[in-house]
Amino acid sequence: MQYSTSLITQLIAFIEENEVLAATGKAIRAYDAADLPVPINETYYSFSCAENAVTYSTDDAGNTLEHNKITIRINCFSPLKKSAHTAHNMTEALLARLGENFRDHAVGFEIGDTQFDDDVKAYKVTGLLYFAYESALS
């Protein structure tokens, strides 16, 4: 089974190690940054697990297979000094880049509309990144 916490760690590390992506915003775990300034003054990509589902099946040879589907929620919080469409474009580009880099298991993504988040006084765009893993159990 793939644990969502491990996957989120990999996604954040990829952003931090990628010069271009790191320049667009700071990747954080959701709820780990309680001391963020309000209103925010830079872009944050906040990662959390939306779902981690595991099912089992048996193949024709009688082997047990494990099917693991993970949905990662990525909230982009962008300061109001940037435009709303810029926040949406940045989130869309990030999701596309993560999907490309993790294409062995990434199966797609979707992105919502740009909203105003009153808690952090910023634009908020939510994206979902879908992953699927399959393995044979011994």
PyMOL commands that place a pseudoatom at each C-alpha (Angstrom):
pseudoatom trace, name=CA, resn=MET, resi=1, chain=A, elem=C, hetatm=0, pos=[0.000, 0.000, 0.000]
pseudoatom trace, name=CA, resn=GLN, resi=2, chain=A, elem=C, hetatm=0, pos=[1.148, 3.508, -0.796]
pseudoatom trace, name=CA, resn=TYR, resi=3, chain=A, elem=C, hetatm=0, pos=[0.680, 5.854, 2.138]
pseudoatom trace, name=CA, resn=SER, resi=4, chain=A, elem=C, hetatm=0, pos=[-0.605, 9.319, 1.298]
pseudoatom trace, name=CA, resn=THR, resi=5, chain=A, elem=C, hetatm=0, pos=[1.816, 10.975, 3.721]
pseudoatom trace, name=CA, resn=SER, resi=6, chain=A, elem=C, hetatm=0, pos=[4.756, 9.473, 1.847]
pseudoatom trace, name=CA, resn=LEU, resi=7, chain=A, elem=C, hetatm=0, pos=[3.324, 10.562, -1.500]
pseudoatom trace, name=CA, resn=ILE, resi=8, chain=A, elem=C, hetatm=0, pos=[2.779, 14.109, -0.236]
pseudoatom trace, name=CA, resn=THR, resi=9, chain=A, elem=C, hetatm=0, pos=[6.393, 14.186, 0.984]
pseudoatom trace, name=CA, resn=GLN, resi=10, chain=A, elem=C, hetatm=0, pos=[7.547, 13.187, -2.519]
pseudoatom trace, name=CA, resn=LEU, resi=11, chain=A, elem=C, hetatm=0, pos=[5.359, 15.830, -4.191]
pseudoatom trace, name=CA, resn=ILE, resi=12, chain=A, elem=C, hetatm=0, pos=[6.589, 18.605, -1.903]
pseudoatom trace, name=CA, resn=ALA, resi=13, chain=A, elem=C, hetatm=0, pos=[10.229, 17.530, -2.336]
pseudoatom trace, name=CA, resn=PHE, resi=14, chain=A, elem=C, hetatm=0, pos=[9.816, 17.600, -6.121]
pseudoatom trace, name=CA, resn=ILE, resi=15, chain=A, elem=C, hetatm=0, pos=[8.512, 21.180, -5.992]
pseudoatom trace, name=CA, resn=GLU, resi=16, chain=A, elem=C, hetatm=0, pos=[11.247, 22.299, -3.592]
pseudoatom trace, name=CA, resn=GLU, resi=17, chain=A, elem=C, hetatm=0, pos=[13.975, 20.747, -5.778]
pseudoatom trace, name=CA, resn=ASN, resi=18, chain=A, elem=C, hetatm=0, pos=[12.584, 22.204, -9.012]
pseudoatom trace, name=CA, resn=GLU, resi=19, chain=A, elem=C, hetatm=0, pos=[13.907, 25.735, -9.429]
pseudoatom trace, name=CA, resn=VAL, resi=20, chain=A, elem=C, hetatm=0, pos=[11.028, 26.885, -11.651]
pseudoatom trace, name=CA, resn=LEU, resi=21, chain=A, elem=C, hetatm=0, pos=[8.249, 25.434, -9.486]
pseudoatom trace, name=CA, resn=ALA, resi=22, chain=A, elem=C, hetatm=0, pos=[9.825, 26.575, -6.225]
pseudoatom trace, name=CA, resn=ALA, resi=23, chain=A, elem=C, hetatm=0, pos=[9.890, 30.130, -7.586]
pseudoatom trace, name=CA, resn=THR, resi=24, chain=A, elem=C, hetatm=0, pos=[6.101, 30.120, -8.104]
pseudoatom trace, name=CA, resn=GLY, resi=25, chain=A, elem=C, hetatm=0, pos=[5.164, 29.263, -4.525]
pseudoatom trace, name=CA, resn=LYS, resi=26, chain=A, elem=C, hetatm=0, pos=[5.978, 27.441, -1.324]
pseudoatom trace, name=CA, resn=ALA, resi=27, chain=A, elem=C, hetatm=0, pos=[4.779, 23.832, -0.943]
pseudoatom trace, name=CA, resn=ILE, resi=28, chain=A, elem=C, hetatm=0, pos=[3.497, 22.941, 2.526]
pseudoatom trace, name=CA, resn=ARG, resi=29, chain=A, elem=C, hetatm=0, pos=[1.474, 20.228, 4.223]
pseudoatom trace, name=CA, resn=ALA, resi=30, chain=A, elem=C, hetatm=0, pos=[-2.042, 21.355, 4.977]
pseudoatom trace, name=CA, resn=TYR, resi=31, chain=A, elem=C, hetatm=0, pos=[-2.551, 22.424, 8.582]
pseudoatom trace, name=CA, resn=ASP, resi=32, chain=A, elem=C, hetatm=0, pos=[1.204, 22.387, 9.290]
pseudoatom trace, name=CA, resn=ALA, resi=33, chain=A, elem=C, hetatm=0, pos=[1.683, 26.116, 8.870]
pseudoatom trace, name=CA, resn=ALA, resi=34, chain=A, elem=C, hetatm=0, pos=[-0.490, 27.636, 11.566]
pseudoatom trace, name=CA, resn=ASP, resi=35, chain=A, elem=C, hetatm=0, pos=[1.672, 30.758, 11.706]
pseudoatom trace, name=CA, resn=LEU, resi=36, chain=A, elem=C, hetatm=0, pos=[1.025, 31.952, 8.144]
pseudoatom trace, name=CA, resn=PRO, resi=37, chain=A, elem=C, hetatm=0, pos=[0.566, 35.707, 7.912]
pseudoatom trace, name=CA, resn=VAL, resi=38, chain=A, elem=C, hetatm=0, pos=[-2.937, 37.020, 7.207]
pseudoatom trace, name=CA, resn=PRO, resi=39, chain=A, elem=C, hetatm=0, pos=[-3.297, 38.273, 4.617]
pseudoatom trace, name=CA, resn=ILE, resi=40, chain=A, elem=C, hetatm=0, pos=[-0.712, 36.036, 2.970]
pseudoatom trace, name=CA, resn=ASN, resi=41, chain=A, elem=C, hetatm=0, pos=[2.055, 37.748, 1.042]
pseudoatom trace, name=CA, resn=GLU, resi=42, chain=A, elem=C, hetatm=0, pos=[3.281, 34.865, -1.126]
pseudoatom trace, name=CA, resn=THR, resi=43, chain=A, elem=C, hetatm=0, pos=[1.757, 31.861, -2.890]
pseudoatom trace, name=CA, resn=TYR, resi=44, chain=A, elem=C, hetatm=0, pos=[1.364, 28.613, -0.964]
pseudoatom trace, name=CA, resn=TYR, resi=45, chain=A, elem=C, hetatm=0, pos=[0.554, 25.160, -2.309]
pseudoatom trace, name=CA, resn=SER, resi=46, chain=A, elem=C, hetatm=0, pos=[-1.096, 23.247, 0.532]
pseudoatom trace, name=CA, resn=PHE, resi=47, chain=A, elem=C, hetatm=0, pos=[-1.161, 19.424, 0.227]
pseudoatom trace, name=CA, resn=SER, resi=48, chain=A, elem=C, hetatm=0, pos=[-3.518, 17.011, 1.975]
pseudoatom trace, name=CA, resn=CYS, resi=49, chain=A, elem=C, hetatm=0, pos=[-5.034, 13.595, 1.362]
pseudoatom trace, name=CA, resn=ALA, resi=50, chain=A, elem=C, hetatm=0, pos=[-8.594, 13.750, 0.056]
pseudoatom trace, name=CA, resn=GLU, resi=51, chain=A, elem=C, hetatm=0, pos=[-8.912, 9.961, -0.183]
pseudoatom trace, name=CA, resn=ASN, resi=52, chain=A, elem=C, hetatm=0, pos=[-6.885, 6.782, 0.077]
pseudoatom trace, name=CA, resn=ALA, resi=53, chain=A, elem=C, hetatm=0, pos=[-8.832, 3.690, -0.985]
pseudoatom trace, name=CA, resn=VAL, resi=54, chain=A, elem=C, hetatm=0, pos=[-7.587, 0.097, -1.103]
pseudoatom trace, name=CA, resn=THR, resi=55, chain=A, elem=C, hetatm=0, pos=[-9.374, -2.835, -2.713]
pseudoatom trace, name=CA, resn=TYR, resi=56, chain=A, elem=C, hetatm=0, pos=[-8.320, -6.434, -3.287]
pseudoatom trace, name=CA, resn=SER, resi=57, chain=A, elem=C, hetatm=0, pos=[-8.930, -8.852, -6.120]
pseudoatom trace, name=CA, resn=THR, resi=58, chain=A, elem=C, hetatm=0, pos=[-7.692, -12.201, -7.343]
pseudoatom trace, name=CA, resn=ASP, resi=59, chain=A, elem=C, hetatm=0, pos=[-6.120, -12.751, -10.748]
pseudoatom trace, name=CA, resn=ASP, resi=60, chain=A, elem=C, hetatm=0, pos=[-6.608, -15.803, -12.975]
pseudoatom trace, name=CA, resn=ALA, resi=61, chain=A, elem=C, hetatm=0, pos=[-3.659, -17.560, -11.303]
pseudoatom trace, name=CA, resn=GLY, resi=62, chain=A, elem=C, hetatm=0, pos=[-5.202, -17.143, -7.848]
pseudoatom trace, name=CA, resn=ASN, resi=63, chain=A, elem=C, hetatm=0, pos=[-2.814, -14.391, -6.721]
pseudoatom trace, name=CA, resn=THR, resi=64, chain=A, elem=C, hetatm=0, pos=[-4.178, -11.614, -4.546]
pseudoatom trace, name=CA, resn=LEU, resi=65, chain=A, elem=C, hetatm=0, pos=[-3.817, -8.130, -6.004]
pseudoatom trace, name=CA, resn=GLU, resi=66, chain=A, elem=C, hetatm=0, pos=[-3.991, -4.878, -4.115]
pseudoatom trace, name=CA, resn=HIS, resi=67, chain=A, elem=C, hetatm=0, pos=[-5.430, -1.822, -5.879]
pseudoatom trace, name=CA, resn=ASN, resi=68, chain=A, elem=C, hetatm=0, pos=[-4.659, 1.502, -4.212]
pseudoatom trace, name=CA, resn=LYS, resi=69, chain=A, elem=C, hetatm=0, pos=[-6.257, 4.774, -5.363]
pseudoatom trace, name=CA, resn=ILE, resi=70, chain=A, elem=C, hetatm=0, pos=[-5.113, 8.028, -3.766]
pseudoatom trace, name=CA, resn=THR, resi=71, chain=A, elem=C, hetatm=0, pos=[-6.520, 11.497, -4.288]
pseudoatom trace, name=CA, resn=ILE, resi=72, chain=A, elem=C, hetatm=0, pos=[-4.322, 14.392, -3.198]
pseudoatom trace, name=CA, resn=ARG, resi=73, chain=A, elem=C, hetatm=0, pos=[-5.944, 17.786, -2.624]
pseudoatom trace, name=CA, resn=ILE, resi=74, chain=A, elem=C, hetatm=0, pos=[-3.784, 20.763, -3.499]
pseudoatom trace, name=CA, resn=ASN, resi=75, chain=A, elem=C, hetatm=0, pos=[-5.037, 24.166, -2.425]
pseudoatom trace, name=CA, resn=CYS, resi=76, chain=A, elem=C, hetatm=0, pos=[-3.258, 27.099, -3.998]
pseudoatom trace, name=CA, resn=PHE, resi=77, chain=A, elem=C, hetatm=0, pos=[-3.489, 30.226, -1.856]
pseudoatom trace, name=CA, resn=SER, resi=78, chain=A, elem=C, hetatm=0, pos=[-2.393, 33.279, -3.799]
pseudoatom trace, name=CA, resn=PRO, resi=79, chain=A, elem=C, hetatm=0, pos=[-2.136, 36.852, -2.487]
pseudoatom trace, name=CA, resn=LEU, resi=80, chain=A, elem=C, hetatm=0, pos=[-4.622, 39.395, -3.754]
pseudoatom trace, name=CA, resn=LYS, resi=81, chain=A, elem=C, hetatm=0, pos=[-1.801, 41.454, -5.298]
pseudoatom trace, name=CA, resn=LYS, resi=82, chain=A, elem=C, hetatm=0, pos=[-1.817, 38.808, -8.062]
pseudoatom trace, name=CA, resn=SER, resi=83, chain=A, elem=C, hetatm=0, pos=[-4.802, 38.362, -10.348]
pseudoatom trace, name=CA, resn=ALA, resi=84, chain=A, elem=C, hetatm=0, pos=[-7.386, 35.633, -9.862]
pseudoatom trace, name=CA, resn=HIS, resi=85, chain=A, elem=C, hetatm=0, pos=[-6.642, 34.099, -13.251]
pseudoatom trace, name=CA, resn=THR, resi=86, chain=A, elem=C, hetatm=0, pos=[-2.920, 33.987, -12.408]
pseudoatom trace, name=CA, resn=ALA, resi=87, chain=A, elem=C, hetatm=0, pos=[-3.698, 31.867, -9.324]
pseudoatom trace, name=CA, resn=HIS, resi=88, chain=A, elem=C, hetatm=0, pos=[-5.757, 29.507, -11.478]
pseudoatom trace, name=CA, resn=ASN, resi=89, chain=A, elem=C, hetatm=0, pos=[-3.090, 29.309, -14.197]
pseudoatom trace, name=CA, resn=MET, resi=90, chain=A, elem=C, hetatm=0, pos=[-0.335, 28.606, -11.661]
pseudoatom trace, name=CA, resn=THR, resi=91, chain=A, elem=C, hetatm=0, pos=[-2.359, 25.813, -10.062]
pseudoatom trace, name=CA, resn=GLU, resi=92, chain=A, elem=C, hetatm=0, pos=[-3.198, 24.269, -13.417]
pseudoatom trace, name=CA, resn=ALA, resi=93, chain=A, elem=C, hetatm=0, pos=[0.447, 24.369, -14.509]
pseudoatom trace, name=CA, resn=LEU, resi=94, chain=A, elem=C, hetatm=0, pos=[1.566, 22.833, -11.202]
pseudoatom trace, name=CA, resn=LEU, resi=95, chain=A, elem=C, hetatm=0, pos=[-0.945, 19.978, -11.481]
pseudoatom trace, name=CA, resn=ALA, resi=96, chain=A, elem=C, hetatm=0, pos=[0.114, 19.291, -15.064]
pseudoatom trace, name=CA, resn=ARG, resi=97, chain=A, elem=C, hetatm=0, pos=[3.800, 19.256, -14.088]
pseudoatom trace, name=CA, resn=LEU, resi=98, chain=A, elem=C, hetatm=0, pos=[3.202, 16.939, -11.120]
pseudoatom trace, name=CA, resn=GLY, resi=99, chain=A, elem=C, hetatm=0, pos=[1.151, 14.621, -13.313]
pseudoatom trace, name=CA, resn=GLU, resi=100, chain=A, elem=C, hetatm=0, pos=[3.935, 14.505, -15.892]
pseudoatom trace, name=CA, resn=ASN, resi=101, chain=A, elem=C, hetatm=0, pos=[6.675, 13.886, -13.347]
pseudoatom trace, name=CA, resn=PHE, resi=102, chain=A, elem=C, hetatm=0, pos=[4.759, 11.185, -11.450]
pseudoatom trace, name=CA, resn=ARG, resi=103, chain=A, elem=C, hetatm=0, pos=[3.221, 9.636, -14.579]
pseudoatom trace, name=CA, resn=ASP, resi=104, chain=A, elem=C, hetatm=0, pos=[4.040, 6.077, -13.488]
pseudoatom trace, name=CA, resn=HIS, resi=105, chain=A, elem=C, hetatm=0, pos=[1.137, 6.341, -11.048]
pseudoatom trace, name=CA, resn=ALA, resi=106, chain=A, elem=C, hetatm=0, pos=[-0.625, 9.665, -11.708]
pseudoatom trace, name=CA, resn=VAL, resi=107, chain=A, elem=C, hetatm=0, pos=[-3.807, 9.002, -13.657]
pseudoatom trace, name=CA, resn=GLY, resi=108, chain=A, elem=C, hetatm=0, pos=[-5.201, 12.532, -13.970]
pseudoatom trace, name=CA, resn=PHE, resi=109, chain=A, elem=C, hetatm=0, pos=[-6.193, 15.736, -12.252]
pseudoatom trace, name=CA, resn=GLU, resi=110, chain=A, elem=C, hetatm=0, pos=[-8.990, 18.259, -12.029]
pseudoatom trace, name=CA, resn=ILE, resi=111, chain=A, elem=C, hetatm=0, pos=[-9.090, 21.863, -10.977]
pseudoatom trace, name=CA, resn=GLY, resi=112, chain=A, elem=C, hetatm=0, pos=[-11.887, 23.939, -9.521]
pseudoatom trace, name=CA, resn=ASP, resi=113, chain=A, elem=C, hetatm=0, pos=[-12.728, 27.584, -9.878]
pseudoatom trace, name=CA, resn=THR, resi=114, chain=A, elem=C, hetatm=0, pos=[-10.917, 30.459, -8.210]
pseudoatom trace, name=CA, resn=GLN, resi=115, chain=A, elem=C, hetatm=0, pos=[-12.519, 31.586, -4.972]
pseudoatom trace, name=CA, resn=PHE, resi=116, chain=A, elem=C, hetatm=0, pos=[-11.799, 34.156, -2.276]
pseudoatom trace, name=CA, resn=ASP, resi=117, chain=A, elem=C, hetatm=0, pos=[-10.741, 32.590, 1.036]
pseudoatom trace, name=CA, resn=ASP, resi=118, chain=A, elem=C, hetatm=0, pos=[-11.771, 34.908, 3.856]
pseudoatom trace, name=CA, resn=ASP, resi=119, chain=A, elem=C, hetatm=0, pos=[-9.616, 33.112, 6.469]
pseudoatom trace, name=CA, resn=VAL, resi=120, chain=A, elem=C, hetatm=0, pos=[-6.318, 34.018, 4.805]
pseudoatom trace, name=CA, resn=LYS, resi=121, chain=A, elem=C, hetatm=0, pos=[-7.593, 36.940, 2.678]
pseudoatom trace, name=CA, resn=ALA, resi=122, chain=A, elem=C, hetatm=0, pos=[-6.342, 35.357, -0.527]
pseudoatom trace, name=CA, resn=TYR, resi=123, chain=A, elem=C, hetatm=0, pos=[-7.430, 33.662, -3.713]
pseudoatom trace, name=CA, resn=LYS, resi=124, chain=A, elem=C, hetatm=0, pos=[-7.904, 29.919, -3.337]
pseudoatom trace, name=CA, resn=VAL, resi=125, chain=A, elem=C, hetatm=0, pos=[-7.884, 27.346, -6.117]
pseudoatom trace, name=CA, resn=THR, resi=126, chain=A, elem=C, hetatm=0, pos=[-8.410, 23.669, -5.305]
pseudoatom trace, name=CA, resn=GLY, resi=127, chain=A, elem=C, hetatm=0, pos=[-7.034, 20.905, -7.481]
pseudoatom trace, name=CA, resn=LEU, resi=128, chain=A, elem=C, hetatm=0, pos=[-7.252, 17.150, -7.127]
pseudoatom trace, name=CA, resn=LEU, resi=129, chain=A, elem=C, hetatm=0, pos=[-4.453, 14.885, -8.331]
pseudoatom trace, name=CA, resn=TYR, resi=130, chain=A, elem=C, hetatm=0, pos=[-5.336, 11.204, -8.807]
pseudoatom trace, name=CA, resn=PHE, resi=131, chain=A, elem=C, hetatm=0, pos=[-2.937, 8.281, -8.365]
pseudoatom trace, name=CA, resn=ALA, resi=132, chain=A, elem=C, hetatm=0, pos=[-3.370, 4.529, -8.820]
pseudoatom trace, name=CA, resn=TYR, resi=133, chain=A, elem=C, hetatm=0, pos=[-1.089, 1.727, -7.638]
pseudoatom trace, name=CA, resn=GLU, resi=134, chain=A, elem=C, hetatm=0, pos=[-1.412, -2.005, -8.132]
pseudoatom trace, name=CA, resn=SER, resi=135, chain=A, elem=C, hetatm=0, pos=[0.706, -4.743, -6.588]
pseudoatom trace, name=CA, resn=ALA, resi=136, chain=A, elem=C, hetatm=0, pos=[0.638, -8.459, -6.023]
pseudoatom trace, name=CA, resn=LEU, resi=137, chain=A, elem=C, hetatm=0, pos=[0.523, -9.573, -2.409]
pseudoatom trace, name=CA, resn=SER, resi=138, chain=A, elem=C, hetatm=0, pos=[2.569, -12.537, -1.281]
for i in range(1, 138): cmd.bond("trace and resi %d" % i, "trace and resi %d" % (i + 1))
show_as sticks, trace
zoom trace
